[in-house]
Amino acid sequence: MKFIKSRKLNIIFTLFAVVSLCAAWIIAYYAVGNDYVIPSFSDTFASLFKCFTESSFWLAFLNTALRTVSAFLISFALALVTVALSKLSSAARAFINPVMVLLRTLPTLAVILILLIWSNAKVAPVIVTVLVLFPLLHTQILTAADGVDCELCEMLKAYNVPCSRRLFKVYVPLISSDVLPQTGATLSLGLKVMISAEVLSNTYSSLGGLMQTARAYLEMPRLAALTLTAIFLGLLIDLIFSLVAKINAQWKRGTND
């Protein structure tokens, strides 16, 4: 009963937050009274539904989504390698840590401008997103790996448990329970960085490129509609990974029982 009551309260407060944001938008629109500053609620959603009927929009949407997933997978693979090296060697860890600090402090705008000289408008956003996500994922996975009980590791070695069983039956489930809840937020961040990089790079056939075109032609309802699309996609990613994390937690409890 408590779970059902809590779930109902969460739904009510979520709907209240959505209604409040919509009301704030409408109030701001009438207070400013300038369509070129804040587009109307109705015009924005009319433009949003119009976007859904355009094949160019869906192609741009797909390109941005694929670039974001590609950047995330590359970052995740690199993070796994650096975490493995950090766990195997203290010298490697001492070398990798300042590199991660450096990557976290890189100014995104300056990096994009430099990369546009070295590469092109399609590749630069992917590299920038990797540079942002890679140190973040490295820290998340390394923190989870450091949290694994050392006594458990020693016991597995003492009983000569094969490395493959240790990795897939013990380490991966333990680490995934800490990493999975953060994956949705990390991927959403990657989407935000990707679209920002596409806007600055004016990437052709991408959500960021469409936003830049809408801004250039002062199509504010379309710009707001494209922004809402990015927000909805980010929320969907967060929701999916939250559900995956819950399923993983329930599966772990079931196996422990």
Disulfide bonds with the S-S distance in Angstrom:
none
